[in-house]
Amino acid sequence: MSSDEKENFTSEDLIRLKQLPEFREMKMRAEAAEAKLRRIYNTPFWKFSKPLRKTYARVSQYLTSKNENNYVFKPDPRDGQPVIELVRSQVSIESNNANLNHESIAIVAHFSKSNLLSKSLTSYLSAILKNKYSVILVSACESENELVLDQEIKSQITILRKPNLGYDFGSWAVAIDKFPDILFAEKLLLTNDSLIGPLDDFSEVVKELENSKFDIAGITDNSQLQYHVQSYVLLFKQPALSNLNVQNLLKSVVHLELKNEVILKYELGLTRTAQLSGLFVGAIFPWNLIVQPGKNPSLAGWKRLMDLGFPFLKREAVRLGSFSEVNEMSKYISFKYPNNSWAVNEIKEVAK
């Protein structure tokens, strides 16, 4: 079977695939791996200390800092000045309507040349709001004009404007630096504008993230280079938010010129730091149920992800796709989501 054929599963094909012994065996392997992780983190100490760390976060941090045997994240001074220090004086509040004392907060990183927000981003913001998250949009838009978006959405969110430094991690760091009490929320959703969608209800995905056993939950994980959770959607729960190592990593983000450098240092680095800190990290759609080893599930597995209930398409999958692959994406979305013709138009724009 060619690599193209592997990606051309319909919903009916996926149902049949699930009945195959090979699929059941693969699922059993994934469940066994997850069970192994659960055994590690389900020790009596972990189970009994988790609520204590949540309730007494500050006390737990103090005790942790006194135990020199614990892992301590230390930024490399050779990396230079953190983004938050470089841009702090240039960060402005364009609107401040979000309730930042809410138990669930989302920070959305945005970049564009135009001040007109895409249909995908406005729909995504609306979907996050409907799931009862207070939203901070951190925009590195090149236009100096105010962002143009639906007034009903704008009246409910906070908008920060910043220079285009630090990619997504830099934007998230800026919001945390501006509003440090965010770290005391029950849940913090970090995401960006790299997605086309939502093309369907986003609520089920949010519930899966919230109800997962992970302290940091993502949509997909990845086995490339080393195991890590991909950072286009990340849900941090209080044990992760109150962890000093995670906090220090987010605050120490520096500007790197190449996106691949950011992935290596911060996407992989976040998973590594969290795991070394005793946090449970994982994805609601494990890579080995989506793609073959060595492939990126958010790109090569776009169709299977959507078949499994993820109502988005990564823009990068469109940019990197061949003409035939992009055409397949458009046809797939037109067939599965006939009322979302705007998404097909966005695919065409990204593919130009």
N, C-alpha and C positions, 0 to 999 in steps of 0.2 A: 504494500500500500504506500503510495507516495505521501510526502508531507502535506500536499494540498488536500488529498483525500482525508487525511486524519482530521483536518479542521472542518470538514463539510458535514457535520452531524446535524440532522434536524431534530426537533423535539421527539418525534417518534423513534428515530434512531437511538436517542439517548435512553428512552424507556427500554428498548430492546437490549441496549448495551448493559444496562443494570442487571439484566437477567443472566448475563454470561458468567461462567465460573471465573474467568480472568478478572472481571470487574469486582466480583465479590471478594476474590483473593486480594486485589489491590486495596479494597476498602478495609479488609481485615488487617492488612499491614499498617494502614494509616491509623486505624483504631488502636492497634497494638502499640504503635509509637506514642500516640496520645496517652494511652493508659500508663505507659512507662513514665511519661512526664508527670502525670497525675500522682503516681506513687511517690515520686520525688517531692512534690509540693504538698502532698496530703499527709505528711508526717504529723504527729500530735502537736509538735511545736508550731508548725505552720498554721494548722487549723485553729489552735487556741490563740495564737498571737495576732492573727489577721484582724479580728474586730478590735483588739487592743490598739494595734497600729493605726487603725482608721479613726478611733475615737480620741486617742492621745497622740496624734501625729507629731506634735512638737516634742513631747517627752521621748517618743520612739527615736526621733532624729538625734536628740541629745545623747541617748544611750548608745546609738549606733556610732556616733562620732567618737565616743569614748572607748569603743572596742577596736583596738588597732589591728585585730585579725580580720576584720571585715574589709571587703573591697571598697576602695575610695576612688571615685573618678577625679582625675586631675587633668585639666586642659593643658595642652602643650604650649608653653609661652612663645615658642618659635612660630606659632600660627599667626600671631599678630593680634590686633585689637578686635574684640568682639563686635559684631554688627550693631548690637544695642548701643554701644558706646559711640560708634562711628556716626549713627543716624539719629541719636536721641534728640538733638536740638532741631532736627528737620522733620520730625514726626508731628503731624497735625491731626486734629479731630475734625472730620468733616460733618459728622452728625453723631449724636450720643444719646440714642434712644433705647438701647438694650438694658435690661435689668441684669447687671453684672453680679448681683447677689443671689442669682438663681442657682439651683443645685445642678443644672445641666447647661453647659456653655459650649459653643462651637466657635472656633477661629478658622476663617476661610481665607486662604492666601490667593491673591488675584494679581495678574499682570496682563496688560494689553496696551497697545499704542493708542487706541481710541477710548474715550470716556463713556462710550455706549456699551453697556454690559450685554453679553450674549443671552439668547433665549435660554440656553442650558444653565447659565449661572443664576439667572433670576428664578428659574424653575427650581434649581437646587436650593437656593436660599429659602424659597417658599416652603419646600419640602422639609427642610431642617426646622424651620419655625413651627410647622404643623406638628412636628414631633416634640414640641415643647422644649426646644433649646433656645437660649438667648444667643444671639449671633453677633460676632465681631468680624467685619470684613476688612482685611488688611490689604490695601491696594498699592501696588507699585506702578500704577498706570502712568504712562509717559505724558499724557495730556494734563495740563494744569487746571483744566476746567472741572467743575463738579461732575461726579459720576451720574450718568443718566440711567435710572432704573425706576421700576414701578413705585409710586409714592406710598402705597400701602406697605410694601416691604421696607422702604426707606424709613418709614415712621416707626419701625419696630427694631431696627438694628443700629449698631454703632459702626461707623466707618472711620478707619485710620488711613491716612495717606503717608507714604514713606518713599525714600529713594529706592531705586531698583538694585538693592544689594542683598545678598544672602539667600536668594531663592526662597523656597517655601519655609525652610527651617528658620531663616532669618526673619521672615514675616511673622511666624508664630512666636519667635523670641521677642520681637518688638511689642506684640500685644501683651505678652506676659510681663514684660518690663513696664509697660504703661499701666497695666491693671494687675498688680501682683496678687491681689486677693483671688484671682482666677484659680490659683493653685489650691484653694480650699473648697472648690466645687466638688460635688460628688462624682461628676463625670465631665470630662473635657474632650470634645471631638475636634481633632485637627484634620483639616482637609484642604483641598485646593480646587482650582478651576480647570483641572486637566481632563475633565470628563464631559462627554456628550450625554445629556440626560438630566434628570431621571425620565425614563420612558414609561415607567409604571410606578406603582406605589412603592415608596421608599421605606415605609413603616416597618415592614417585615425584616428588612436588612438591619435597621436600627435596633429592633428587638433582639435579633440574633447577636449583635455586638454587645448589647447591654446584658443579655442573659448568659453570655459565654462565661467560662470560668477564668478567662484571661484577665490579668491586671492591665495589660495593654493588648487590645484586640484590633486586628486589621481585617481587611477584606480577603487579601491573598498574602501568602508567604512565598518564599523563593529559595531554591537550593543553589542558585548560582553564586559562585565565589565562596560564600558560607551562608548557613541558614540565617534568614532575616525576614521580618515582616515588612511588606511594601508600604510606603508612607503616604499614598494618595488619600487614604482614609484610615485614621487611627483613633481609637477610643481609649482614653486613659481613665482608669478608675482611681479612687482615692489612694489605695496603697502605692500606686505608681506616682501620683501627683505629689504625695507627701515624702517621696523618697529623695533624699538629698542628691544622690548621684544623678538621677534623672533630671532634677531641677538644674543642677550645675551644668550638665551637658547642654540643655536647652538654652541656658543663659550665656554659654561660652561660644555659641555659633559664630564662626568667622565667615567672611565673604571668600568664596572660591570661584575661580573663573569658569571651570568646567563642571557641567552637571554630573558627570561620572565621578568627579572628586567628591561632590556633595553626597552621592549615593554611598560611596565607600566610607566616608568619614562619619556621616550622620544617619543615613538609613541603616546601614549595617552596624554602625557604632551604637545606635539607640538600642537595637536588639541585644547586642553584646553587653552593653552597660546594664540594661535591665536584668538580664539573666544572671550576670555576676552579682547583682544586688539582691538576688533571691526572688525576683518577680516572675510571674508566669506570663509568657508572651506567646501569642499564636494568632491564627487566622480562622475565620469562619468558613472559608473555602480553601482547604489545604491544597498545595500545589500538586501533590501526587494523585489527586482526584480530577485534575484538570489537564495537565500536560505531561509529556515525557520528561525525564531528568535532563537538566541543562537548558530547559526552555523557560521563558518568562511567562507566567500564567496570565498576567494582565494584558499581554500582547498576543502571544501565540494562542492563548486559550480564551479569547474574547467571546467566541460563540458559545462555548460550553459554560462559561461564567453566566452569560445571559440566559441560557437554558436552565441553569440552576437557580435563577431568580435575582441575579444582580442586574438592575435596570439601567446600566450605563455602558458606554463604550469609551475606552481611553482614546484621547486625541492622538497620542503617540502611535497607537496601533494603526490609525489612518495615515499618519505622516510616513510611517515606515512601510506601509503596505504597497504591494504592486498594484497596477491598474486593475487586474482581475480581482484581487483581494478586496480593494476598495469598492469595486462594483458589487461584490458579494455582500459586503457589509450593508450597502444601500438597499439591496434587494431583501436581505434578511430583515432589516428594520421596517421596510415598507410592508412586508408580509406580516410580521409579528405585531407591529405597532402601527396599524394603518392610519390612526388619528394623529400621528406625530410626524407629519411631513417636514416640519421645521428641522427635525434631526437630520434628515437626508440632506437638506440644504446646508447644514453645518458641516456634514461630512464632505460635501463638495468644496466648501470654502477651505477647510483644513487641508484637503488633498491638492489644492492649487499649487 
